[in-house]
Amino acid sequence: MKSLNLKKDYSIKDIEHQFIRASESGRDVSRLLEANKIKVGFSDAKGKSSKLALITTIQPVCCRKKTSPVFQEPVQKNY
């Protein structure tokens, strides 16, 4: 019976740890988005759907392996 209680305690602690990590990650994303408010106007989205423009703007921030608090603007193409 004691072994079962230890397994339950370990499982609960593991779940709590995973929840805390997920919560911290969510706060990090919120901070990044708040600190670097991304503005996609109609002129920025010219030739693209606004959803695609937003994804291509956010992708360098959220999809790289090493996170950085500094947001880099995407390269502007002059046509």
MIVEXKOL-274413 format. One record per atom (N, C-alpha, C, O): residue in three letters; residue number from 1; y negated, x, z negated; chain; atom name. Coordinates in steps of 0.2 Angstrom, whole numbers, plus 5000, padded with zeros to 4 digits. Example, Ala and Ser with C-alpha at 12.3 -4.5 7.8 and 13.67 -1.06 7.14 Angstrom:
BEGIN
pt resn:ALA	resi:1	north:5028	east:5066	up:4961	chain:A	name:N
pt resn:ALA	resi:1	north:5022	east:5062	up:4961	chain:A	name:CA
pt resn:ALA	resi:1	north:5016	east:5066	up:4961	chain:A	name:C
pt resn:ALA	resi:1	north:5017	east:5071	up:4958	chain:A	name:O
pt resn:SER	resi:2	north:5011	east:5064	up:4965	chain:A	name:N
pt resn:SER	resi:2	north:5005	east:5068	up:4964	chain:A	name:CA
pt resn:SER	resi:2	north:5000	east:5064	up:4961	chain:A	name:C
pt resn:SER	resi:2	north:4994	east:5067	up:4960	chain:A	name:O
// end
This chain:
BEGIN
pt resn:MET	resi:1	north:5006	east:5004	up:5000	chain:A	name:N
pt resn:MET	resi:1	north:5000	east:5000	up:5000	chain:A	name:CA
pt resn:MET	resi:1	north:4994	east:5004	up:5000	chain:A	name:C
pt resn:MET	resi:1	north:4989	east:5003	up:5003	chain:A	name:O
pt resn:LYS	resi:2	north:4994	east:5010	up:4996	chain:A	name:N
pt resn:LYS	resi:2	north:4988	east:5014	up:4996	chain:A	name:CA
pt resn:LYS	resi:2	north:4987	east:5017	up:5003	chain:A	name:C
pt resn:LYS	resi:2	north:4981	east:5018	up:5005	chain:A	name:O
pt resn:SER	resi:3	north:4992	east:5019	up:5007	chain:A	name:N
pt resn:SER	resi:3	north:4991	east:5022	up:5013	chain:A	name:CA
pt resn:SER	resi:3	north:4987	east:5017	up:5018	chain:A	name:C
pt resn:SER	resi:3	north:4983	east:5019	up:5022	chain:A	name:O
pt resn:LEU	resi:4	north:4989	east:5010	up:5017	chain:A	name:N
pt resn:LEU	resi:4	north:4986	east:5005	up:5021	chain:A	name:CA
pt resn:LEU	resi:4	north:4979	east:5005	up:5020	chain:A	name:C
pt resn:LEU	resi:4	north:4974	east:5004	up:5024	chain:A	name:O
pt resn:ASN	resi:5	north:4977	east:5005	up:5013	chain:A	name:N
pt resn:ASN	resi:5	north:4970	east:5005	up:5011	chain:A	name:CA
pt resn:ASN	resi:5	north:4966	east:5011	up:5014	chain:A	name:C
pt resn:ASN	resi:5	north:4960	east:5010	up:5016	chain:A	name:O
pt resn:LEU	resi:6	north:4969	east:5017	up:5014	chain:A	name:N
pt resn:LEU	resi:6	north:4966	east:5023	up:5016	chain:A	name:CA
pt resn:LEU	resi:6	north:4964	east:5022	up:5024	chain:A	name:C
pt resn:LEU	resi:6	north:4959	east:5024	up:5026	chain:A	name:O
pt resn:LYS	resi:7	north:4969	east:5019	up:5027	chain:A	name:N
pt resn:LYS	resi:7	north:4968	east:5018	up:5035	chain:A	name:CA
pt resn:LYS	resi:7	north:4963	east:5013	up:5036	chain:A	name:C
pt resn:LYS	resi:7	north:4959	east:5014	up:5040	chain:A	name:O
pt resn:LYS	resi:8	north:4962	east:5008	up:5032	chain:A	name:N
pt resn:LYS	resi:8	north:4957	east:5003	up:5033	chain:A	name:CA
pt resn:LYS	resi:8	north:4950	east:5006	up:5031	chain:A	name:C
pt resn:LYS	resi:8	north:4945	east:5005	up:5035	chain:A	name:O
pt resn:ASP	resi:9	north:4950	east:5010	up:5026	chain:A	name:N
pt resn:ASP	resi:9	north:4944	east:5014	up:5024	chain:A	name:CA
pt resn:ASP	resi:9	north:4941	east:5018	up:5030	chain:A	name:C
pt resn:ASP	resi:9	north:4936	east:5018	up:5032	chain:A	name:O
pt resn:TYR	resi:10	north:4946	east:5022	up:5033	chain:A	name:N
pt resn:TYR	resi:10	north:4945	east:5026	up:5038	chain:A	name:CA
pt resn:TYR	resi:10	north:4942	east:5023	up:5044	chain:A	name:C
pt resn:TYR	resi:10	north:4937	east:5024	up:5047	chain:A	name:O
pt resn:SER	resi:11	north:4946	east:5017	up:5046	chain:A	name:N
pt resn:SER	resi:11	north:4944	east:5013	up:5051	chain:A	name:CA
pt resn:SER	resi:11	north:4937	east:5010	up:5051	chain:A	name:C
pt resn:SER	resi:11	north:4933	east:5010	up:5055	chain:A	name:O
pt resn:ILE	resi:12	north:4935	east:5008	up:5045	chain:A	name:N
pt resn:ILE	resi:12	north:4929	east:5005	up:5043	chain:A	name:CA
pt resn:ILE	resi:12	north:4923	east:5010	up:5044	chain:A	name:C
pt resn:ILE	resi:12	north:4918	east:5009	up:5047	chain:A	name:O
pt resn:LYS	resi:13	north:4925	east:5016	up:5041	chain:A	name:N
pt resn:LYS	resi:13	north:4920	east:5021	up:5041	chain:A	name:CA
pt resn:LYS	resi:13	north:4919	east:5024	up:5049	chain:A	name:C
pt resn:LYS	resi:13	north:4913	east:5025	up:5050	chain:A	name:O
pt resn:ASP	resi:14	north:4924	east:5024	up:5052	chain:A	name:N
pt resn:ASP	resi:14	north:4924	east:5026	up:5059	chain:A	name:CA
pt resn:ASP	resi:14	north:4919	east:5021	up:5063	chain:A	name:C
pt resn:ASP	resi:14	north:4915	east:5023	up:5067	chain:A	name:O
pt resn:ILE	resi:15	north:4920	east:5014	up:5062	chain:A	name:N
pt resn:ILE	resi:15	north:4917	east:5009	up:5065	chain:A	name:CA
pt resn:ILE	resi:15	north:4909	east:5010	up:5063	chain:A	name:C
pt resn:ILE	resi:15	north:4905	east:5009	up:5068	chain:A	name:O
pt resn:GLU	resi:16	north:4908	east:5011	up:5057	chain:A	name:N
pt resn:GLU	resi:16	north:4901	east:5011	up:5055	chain:A	name:CA
pt resn:GLU	resi:16	north:4898	east:5017	up:5058	chain:A	name:C
pt resn:GLU	resi:16	north:4892	east:5017	up:5060	chain:A	name:O
pt resn:HIS	resi:17	north:4901	east:5023	up:5059	chain:A	name:N
pt resn:HIS	resi:17	north:4899	east:5029	up:5062	chain:A	name:CA
pt resn:HIS	resi:17	north:4897	east:5028	up:5069	chain:A	name:C
pt resn:HIS	resi:17	north:4892	east:5030	up:5071	chain:A	name:O
pt resn:GLN	resi:18	north:4901	east:5024	up:5073	chain:A	name:N
pt resn:GLN	resi:18	north:4900	east:5023	up:5080	chain:A	name:CA
pt resn:GLN	resi:18	north:4894	east:5018	up:5080	chain:A	name:C
pt resn:GLN	resi:18	north:4890	east:5019	up:5085	chain:A	name:O
pt resn:PHE	resi:19	north:4894	east:5013	up:5076	chain:A	name:N
pt resn:PHE	resi:19	north:4888	east:5009	up:5076	chain:A	name:CA
pt resn:PHE	resi:19	north:4881	east:5012	up:5075	chain:A	name:C
pt resn:PHE	resi:19	north:4877	east:5011	up:5078	chain:A	name:O
pt resn:ILE	resi:20	north:4881	east:5017	up:5070	chain:A	name:N
pt resn:ILE	resi:20	north:4875	east:5020	up:5069	chain:A	name:CA
pt resn:ILE	resi:20	north:4873	east:5025	up:5075	chain:A	name:C
pt resn:ILE	resi:20	north:4867	east:5025	up:5077	chain:A	name:O
pt resn:ARG	resi:21	north:4878	east:5028	up:5078	chain:A	name:N
pt resn:ARG	resi:21	north:4877	east:5032	up:5084	chain:A	name:CA
pt resn:ARG	resi:21	north:4874	east:5028	up:5089	chain:A	name:C
pt resn:ARG	resi:21	north:4869	east:5030	up:5093	chain:A	name:O
pt resn:ALA	resi:22	north:4877	east:5022	up:5091	chain:A	name:N
pt resn:ALA	resi:22	north:4874	east:5017	up:5096	chain:A	name:CA
pt resn:ALA	resi:22	north:4867	east:5015	up:5094	chain:A	name:C
pt resn:ALA	resi:22	north:4863	east:5014	up:5099	chain:A	name:O
pt resn:SER	resi:23	north:4866	east:5013	up:5088	chain:A	name:N
pt resn:SER	resi:23	north:4859	east:5011	up:5086	chain:A	name:CA
pt resn:SER	resi:23	north:4854	east:5016	up:5087	chain:A	name:C
pt resn:SER	resi:23	north:4849	east:5015	up:5089	chain:A	name:O
pt resn:GLU	resi:24	north:4856	east:5023	up:5085	chain:A	name:N
pt resn:GLU	resi:24	north:4851	east:5028	up:5086	chain:A	name:CA
pt resn:GLU	resi:24	north:4850	east:5029	up:5094	chain:A	name:C
pt resn:GLU	resi:24	north:4844	east:5031	up:5096	chain:A	name:O
pt resn:SER	resi:25	north:4855	east:5029	up:5098	chain:A	name:N
pt resn:SER	resi:25	north:4854	east:5029	up:5105	chain:A	name:CA
pt resn:SER	resi:25	north:4850	east:5024	up:5108	chain:A	name:C
pt resn:SER	resi:25	north:4845	east:5025	up:5112	chain:A	name:O
pt resn:GLY	resi:26	north:4850	east:5018	up:5105	chain:A	name:N
pt resn:GLY	resi:26	north:4846	east:5012	up:5107	chain:A	name:CA
pt resn:GLY	resi:26	north:4839	east:5014	up:5105	chain:A	name:C
pt resn:GLY	resi:26	north:4834	east:5012	up:5109	chain:A	name:O
pt resn:ARG	resi:27	north:4838	east:5016	up:5099	chain:A	name:N
pt resn:ARG	resi:27	north:4831	east:5018	up:5097	chain:A	name:CA
pt resn:ARG	resi:27	north:4828	east:5023	up:5102	chain:A	name:C
pt resn:ARG	resi:27	north:4822	east:5023	up:5103	chain:A	name:O
pt resn:ASP	resi:28	north:4832	east:5028	up:5104	chain:A	name:N
pt resn:ASP	resi:28	north:4830	east:5034	up:5108	chain:A	name:CA
pt resn:ASP	resi:28	north:4827	east:5031	up:5115	chain:A	name:C
pt resn:ASP	resi:28	north:4822	east:5033	up:5117	chain:A	name:O
pt resn:VAL	resi:29	north:4831	east:5026	up:5118	chain:A	name:N
pt resn:VAL	resi:29	north:4829	east:5023	up:5124	chain:A	name:CA
pt resn:VAL	resi:29	north:4823	east:5020	up:5123	chain:A	name:C
pt resn:VAL	resi:29	north:4819	east:5020	up:5127	chain:A	name:O
pt resn:SER	resi:30	north:4822	east:5016	up:5118	chain:A	name:N
pt resn:SER	resi:30	north:4816	east:5012	up:5117	chain:A	name:CA
pt resn:SER	resi:30	north:4810	east:5016	up:5116	chain:A	name:C
pt resn:SER	resi:30	north:4805	east:5015	up:5119	chain:A	name:O
pt resn:ARG	resi:31	north:4811	east:5022	up:5112	chain:A	name:N
pt resn:ARG	resi:31	north:4805	east:5027	up:5112	chain:A	name:CA
pt resn:ARG	resi:31	north:4803	east:5030	up:5119	chain:A	name:C
pt resn:ARG	resi:31	north:4798	east:5030	up:5120	chain:A	name:O
pt resn:LEU	resi:32	north:4808	east:5032	up:5122	chain:A	name:N
pt resn:LEU	resi:32	north:4807	east:5034	up:5129	chain:A	name:CA
pt resn:LEU	resi:32	north:4803	east:5029	up:5133	chain:A	name:C
pt resn:LEU	resi:32	north:4798	east:5031	up:5137	chain:A	name:O
pt resn:LEU	resi:33	north:4806	east:5023	up:5133	chain:A	name:N
pt resn:LEU	resi:33	north:4802	east:5018	up:5138	chain:A	name:CA
pt resn:LEU	resi:33	north:4795	east:5017	up:5135	chain:A	name:C
pt resn:LEU	resi:33	north:4791	east:5015	up:5139	chain:A	name:O
pt resn:GLU	resi:34	north:4794	east:5016	up:5128	chain:A	name:N
pt resn:GLU	resi:34	north:4788	east:5015	up:5126	chain:A	name:CA
pt resn:GLU	resi:34	north:4783	east:5021	up:5127	chain:A	name:C
pt resn:GLU	resi:34	north:4777	east:5020	up:5129	chain:A	name:O
pt resn:ALA	resi:35	north:4785	east:5027	up:5126	chain:A	name:N
pt resn:ALA	resi:35	north:4781	east:5033	up:5127	chain:A	name:CA
pt resn:ALA	resi:35	north:4779	east:5034	up:5134	chain:A	name:C
pt resn:ALA	resi:35	north:4774	east:5036	up:5136	chain:A	name:O
pt resn:ASN	resi:36	north:4784	east:5032	up:5139	chain:A	name:N
pt resn:ASN	resi:36	north:4783	east:5033	up:5146	chain:A	name:CA
pt resn:ASN	resi:36	north:4783	east:5027	up:5150	chain:A	name:C
pt resn:ASN	resi:36	north:4787	east:5026	up:5154	chain:A	name:O
pt resn:LYS	resi:37	north:4778	east:5022	up:5148	chain:A	name:N
pt resn:LYS	resi:37	north:4779	east:5016	up:5151	chain:A	name:CA
pt resn:LYS	resi:37	north:4779	east:5017	up:5159	chain:A	name:C
pt resn:LYS	resi:37	north:4774	east:5020	up:5162	chain:A	name:O
pt resn:ILE	resi:38	north:4783	east:5014	up:5162	chain:A	name:N
pt resn:ILE	resi:38	north:4784	east:5015	up:5169	chain:A	name:CA
pt resn:ILE	resi:38	north:4781	east:5009	up:5173	chain:A	name:C
pt resn:ILE	resi:38	north:4782	east:5003	up:5172	chain:A	name:O
pt resn:LYS	resi:39	north:4776	east:5011	up:5177	chain:A	name:N
pt resn:LYS	resi:39	north:4772	east:5006	up:5181	chain:A	name:CA
pt resn:LYS	resi:39	north:4775	east:5006	up:5188	chain:A	name:C
pt resn:LYS	resi:39	north:4774	east:5011	up:5191	chain:A	name:O
pt resn:VAL	resi:40	north:4777	east:5001	up:5190	chain:A	name:N
pt resn:VAL	resi:40	north:4779	east:5000	up:5197	chain:A	name:CA
pt resn:VAL	resi:40	north:4775	east:4994	up:5200	chain:A	name:C
pt resn:VAL	resi:40	north:4777	east:4989	up:5199	chain:A	name:O
pt resn:GLY	resi:41	north:4770	east:4996	up:5204	chain:A	name:N
pt resn:GLY	resi:41	north:4766	east:4991	up:5207	chain:A	name:CA
pt resn:GLY	resi:41	north:4768	east:4990	up:5214	chain:A	name:C
pt resn:GLY	resi:41	north:4773	east:4993	up:5216	chain:A	name:O
pt resn:PHE	resi:42	north:4765	east:4985	up:5217	chain:A	name:N
pt resn:PHE	resi:42	north:4767	east:4983	up:5224	chain:A	name:CA
pt resn:PHE	resi:42	north:4766	east:4989	up:5229	chain:A	name:C
pt resn:PHE	resi:42	north:4770	east:4990	up:5233	chain:A	name:O
pt resn:SER	resi:43	north:4761	east:4993	up:5228	chain:A	name:N
pt resn:SER	resi:43	north:4760	east:4999	up:5232	chain:A	name:CA
pt resn:SER	resi:43	north:4766	east:5004	up:5231	chain:A	name:C
pt resn:SER	resi:43	north:4768	east:5007	up:5236	chain:A	name:O
pt resn:ASP	resi:44	north:4768	east:5005	up:5225	chain:A	name:N
pt resn:ASP	resi:44	north:4774	east:5010	up:5224	chain:A	name:CA
pt resn:ASP	resi:44	north:4780	east:5007	up:5227	chain:A	name:C
pt resn:ASP	resi:44	north:4784	east:5011	up:5229	chain:A	name:O
pt resn:ALA	resi:45	north:4781	east:5001	up:5227	chain:A	name:N
pt resn:ALA	resi:45	north:4787	east:4998	up:5230	chain:A	name:CA
pt resn:ALA	resi:45	north:4787	east:4996	up:5237	chain:A	name:C
pt resn:ALA	resi:45	north:4791	east:4993	up:5240	chain:A	name:O
pt resn:LYS	resi:46	north:4782	east:4998	up:5241	chain:A	name:N
pt resn:LYS	resi:46	north:4781	east:4997	up:5248	chain:A	name:CA
pt resn:LYS	resi:46	north:4787	east:4999	up:5251	chain:A	name:C
pt resn:LYS	resi:46	north:4789	east:5005	up:5251	chain:A	name:O
pt resn:GLY	resi:47	north:4790	east:4995	up:5255	chain:A	name:N
pt resn:GLY	resi:47	north:4796	east:4996	up:5259	chain:A	name:CA
pt resn:GLY	resi:47	north:4803	east:4996	up:5255	chain:A	name:C
pt resn:GLY	resi:47	north:4808	east:4997	up:5258	chain:A	name:O
pt resn:LYS	resi:48	north:4802	east:4995	up:5249	chain:A	name:N
pt resn:LYS	resi:48	north:4808	east:4994	up:5244	chain:A	name:CA
pt resn:LYS	resi:48	north:4808	east:4988	up:5240	chain:A	name:C
pt resn:LYS	resi:48	north:4802	east:4985	up:5239	chain:A	name:O
pt resn:SER	resi:49	north:4813	east:4985	up:5238	chain:A	name:N
pt resn:SER	resi:49	north:4813	east:4979	up:5234	chain:A	name:CA
pt resn:SER	resi:49	north:4811	east:4982	up:5227	chain:A	name:C
pt resn:SER	resi:49	north:4812	east:4988	up:5225	chain:A	name:O
pt resn:SER	resi:50	north:4808	east:4978	up:5223	chain:A	name:N
pt resn:SER	resi:50	north:4805	east:4980	up:5217	chain:A	name:CA
pt resn:SER	resi:50	north:4811	east:4983	up:5212	chain:A	name:C
pt resn:SER	resi:50	north:4810	east:4987	up:5208	chain:A	name:O
pt resn:LYS	resi:51	north:4816	east:4979	up:5212	chain:A	name:N
pt resn:LYS	resi:51	north:4822	east:4982	up:5208	chain:A	name:CA
pt resn:LYS	resi:51	north:4824	east:4989	up:5210	chain:A	name:C
pt resn:LYS	resi:51	north:4826	east:4993	up:5206	chain:A	name:O
pt resn:LEU	resi:52	north:4825	east:4990	up:5217	chain:A	name:N
pt resn:LEU	resi:52	north:4827	east:4997	up:5219	chain:A	name:CA
pt resn:LEU	resi:52	north:4822	east:5002	up:5217	chain:A	name:C
pt resn:LEU	resi:52	north:4823	east:5007	up:5215	chain:A	name:O
pt resn:ALA	resi:53	north:4815	east:5000	up:5217	chain:A	name:N
pt resn:ALA	resi:53	north:4810	east:5005	up:5216	chain:A	name:CA
pt resn:ALA	resi:53	north:4810	east:5006	up:5208	chain:A	name:C
pt resn:ALA	resi:53	north:4809	east:5012	up:5206	chain:A	name:O
pt resn:LEU	resi:54	north:4812	east:5001	up:5204	chain:A	name:N
pt resn:LEU	resi:54	north:4812	east:5002	up:5197	chain:A	name:CA
pt resn:LEU	resi:54	north:4818	east:5007	up:5195	chain:A	name:C
pt resn:LEU	resi:54	north:4818	east:5011	up:5191	chain:A	name:O
pt resn:ILE	resi:55	north:4824	east:5005	up:5198	chain:A	name:N
pt resn:ILE	resi:55	north:4830	east:5009	up:5197	chain:A	name:CA
pt resn:ILE	resi:55	north:4829	east:5017	up:5199	chain:A	name:C
pt resn:ILE	resi:55	north:4831	east:5021	up:5196	chain:A	name:O
pt resn:THR	resi:56	north:4826	east:5018	up:5205	chain:A	name:N
pt resn:THR	resi:56	north:4825	east:5025	up:5207	chain:A	name:CA
pt resn:THR	resi:56	north:4819	east:5028	up:5203	chain:A	name:C
pt resn:THR	resi:56	north:4820	east:5034	up:5202	chain:A	name:O
pt resn:THR	resi:57	north:4815	east:5025	up:5199	chain:A	name:N
pt resn:THR	resi:57	north:4810	east:5028	up:5195	chain:A	name:CA
pt resn:THR	resi:57	north:4813	east:5029	up:5188	chain:A	name:C
pt resn:THR	resi:57	north:4812	east:5035	up:5185	chain:A	name:O
pt resn:ILE	resi:58	north:4818	east:5025	up:5186	chain:A	name:N
pt resn:ILE	resi:58	north:4821	east:5026	up:5179	chain:A	name:CA
pt resn:ILE	resi:58	north:4827	east:5031	up:5180	chain:A	name:C
pt resn:ILE	resi:58	north:4828	east:5034	up:5175	chain:A	name:O
pt resn:GLN	resi:59	north:4830	east:5031	up:5185	chain:A	name:N
pt resn:GLN	resi:59	north:4836	east:5035	up:5186	chain:A	name:CA
pt resn:GLN	resi:59	north:4836	east:5042	up:5183	chain:A	name:C
pt resn:GLN	resi:59	north:4840	east:5044	up:5180	chain:A	name:O
pt resn:PRO	resi:60	north:4830	east:5046	up:5185	chain:A	name:N
pt resn:PRO	resi:60	north:4830	east:5053	up:5183	chain:A	name:CA
pt resn:PRO	resi:60	north:4830	east:5053	up:5175	chain:A	name:C
pt resn:PRO	resi:60	north:4832	east:5058	up:5172	chain:A	name:O
pt resn:VAL	resi:61	north:4827	east:5048	up:5172	chain:A	name:N
pt resn:VAL	resi:61	north:4826	east:5048	up:5164	chain:A	name:CA
pt resn:VAL	resi:61	north:4833	east:5047	up:5161	chain:A	name:C
pt resn:VAL	resi:61	north:4835	east:5050	up:5156	chain:A	name:O
pt resn:CYS	resi:62	north:4836	east:5041	up:5163	chain:A	name:N
pt resn:CYS	resi:62	north:4842	east:5039	up:5160	chain:A	name:CA
pt resn:CYS	resi:62	north:4849	east:5042	up:5162	chain:A	name:C
pt resn:CYS	resi:62	north:4854	east:5041	up:5158	chain:A	name:O
pt resn:CYS	resi:63	north:4849	east:5045	up:5168	chain:A	name:N
pt resn:CYS	resi:63	north:4855	east:5047	up:5170	chain:A	name:CA
pt resn:CYS	resi:63	north:4857	east:5054	up:5170	chain:A	name:C
pt resn:CYS	resi:63	north:4862	east:5056	up:5173	chain:A	name:O
pt resn:ARG	resi:64	north:4852	east:5058	up:5167	chain:A	name:N
pt resn:ARG	resi:64	north:4854	east:5065	up:5167	chain:A	name:CA
pt resn:ARG	resi:64	north:4858	east:5067	up:5161	chain:A	name:C
pt resn:ARG	resi:64	north:4857	east:5063	up:5156	chain:A	name:O
pt resn:LYS	resi:65	north:4861	east:5072	up:5161	chain:A	name:N
pt resn:LYS	resi:65	north:4866	east:5074	up:5155	chain:A	name:CA
pt resn:LYS	resi:65	north:4862	east:5076	up:5149	chain:A	name:C
pt resn:LYS	resi:65	north:4863	east:5074	up:5143	chain:A	name:O
pt resn:LYS	resi:66	north:4857	east:5080	up:5150	chain:A	name:N
pt resn:LYS	resi:66	north:4853	east:5082	up:5144	chain:A	name:CA
pt resn:LYS	resi:66	north:4846	east:5078	up:5144	chain:A	name:C
pt resn:LYS	resi:66	north:4842	east:5078	up:5149	chain:A	name:O
pt resn:THR	resi:67	north:4845	east:5075	up:5138	chain:A	name:N
pt resn:THR	resi:67	north:4839	east:5071	up:5138	chain:A	name:CA
pt resn:THR	resi:67	north:4833	east:5075	up:5136	chain:A	name:C
pt resn:THR	resi:67	north:4833	east:5080	up:5133	chain:A	name:O
pt resn:SER	resi:68	north:4827	east:5073	up:5138	chain:A	name:N
pt resn:SER	resi:68	north:4821	east:5076	up:5137	chain:A	name:CA
pt resn:SER	resi:68	north:4816	east:5071	up:5136	chain:A	name:C
pt resn:SER	resi:68	north:4815	east:5066	up:5139	chain:A	name:O
pt resn:PRO	resi:69	north:4811	east:5072	up:5131	chain:A	name:N
pt resn:PRO	resi:69	north:4806	east:5067	up:5129	chain:A	name:CA
pt resn:PRO	resi:69	north:4801	east:5067	up:5135	chain:A	name:C
pt resn:PRO	resi:69	north:4796	east:5063	up:5134	chain:A	name:O
pt resn:VAL	resi:70	north:4801	east:5072	up:5139	chain:A	name:N
pt resn:VAL	resi:70	north:4796	east:5073	up:5144	chain:A	name:CA
pt resn:VAL	resi:70	north:4798	east:5069	up:5150	chain:A	name:C
pt resn:VAL	resi:70	north:4803	east:5070	up:5153	chain:A	name:O
pt resn:PHE	resi:71	north:4794	east:5064	up:5153	chain:A	name:N
pt resn:PHE	resi:71	north:4795	east:5060	up:5159	chain:A	name:CA
pt resn:PHE	resi:71	north:4792	east:5064	up:5165	chain:A	name:C
pt resn:PHE	resi:71	north:4786	east:5066	up:5165	chain:A	name:O
pt resn:GLN	resi:72	north:4796	east:5065	up:5170	chain:A	name:N
pt resn:GLN	resi:72	north:4794	east:5068	up:5176	chain:A	name:CA
pt resn:GLN	resi:72	north:4793	east:5063	up:5181	chain:A	name:C
pt resn:GLN	resi:72	north:4797	east:5059	up:5183	chain:A	name:O
pt resn:GLU	resi:73	north:4787	east:5062	up:5184	chain:A	name:N
pt resn:GLU	resi:73	north:4785	east:5057	up:5189	chain:A	name:CA
pt resn:GLU	resi:73	north:4789	east:5059	up:5196	chain:A	name:C
pt resn:GLU	resi:73	north:4790	east:5065	up:5197	chain:A	name:O
pt resn:PRO	resi:74	north:4792	east:5054	up:5199	chain:A	name:N
pt resn:PRO	resi:74	north:4795	east:5055	up:5205	chain:A	name:CA
pt resn:PRO	resi:74	north:4790	east:5058	up:5211	chain:A	name:C
pt resn:PRO	resi:74	north:4784	east:5056	up:5210	chain:A	name:O
pt resn:VAL	resi:75	north:4793	east:5062	up:5215	chain:A	name:N
pt resn:VAL	resi:75	north:4789	east:5065	up:5220	chain:A	name:CA
pt resn:VAL	resi:75	north:4786	east:5059	up:5225	chain:A	name:C
pt resn:VAL	resi:75	north:4790	east:5055	up:5227	chain:A	name:O
pt resn:GLN	resi:76	north:4780	east:5059	up:5226	chain:A	name:N
pt resn:GLN	resi:76	north:4777	east:5054	up:5230	chain:A	name:CA
pt resn:GLN	resi:76	north:4777	east:5057	up:5238	chain:A	name:C
pt resn:GLN	resi:76	north:4775	east:5063	up:5239	chain:A	name:O
pt resn:LYS	resi:77	north:4779	east:5053	up:5242	chain:A	name:N
pt resn:LYS	resi:77	north:4780	east:5054	up:5249	chain:A	name:CA
pt resn:LYS	resi:77	north:4774	east:5051	up:5253	chain:A	name:C
pt resn:LYS	resi:77	north:4773	east:5045	up:5252	chain:A	name:O
pt resn:ASN	resi:78	north:4770	east:5055	up:5256	chain:A	name:N
pt resn:ASN	resi:78	north:4764	east:5053	up:5260	chain:A	name:CA
pt resn:ASN	resi:78	north:4767	east:5052	up:5267	chain:A	name:C
pt resn:ASN	resi:78	north:4769	east:5056	up:5271	chain:A	name:O
pt resn:TYR	resi:79	north:4766	east:5045	up:5270	chain:A	name:N
pt resn:TYR	resi:79	north:4768	east:5044	up:5276	chain:A	name:CA
pt resn:TYR	resi:79	north:4762	east:5043	up:5281	chain:A	name:C
pt resn:TYR	resi:79	north:4763	east:5042	up:5287	chain:A	name:O
// end
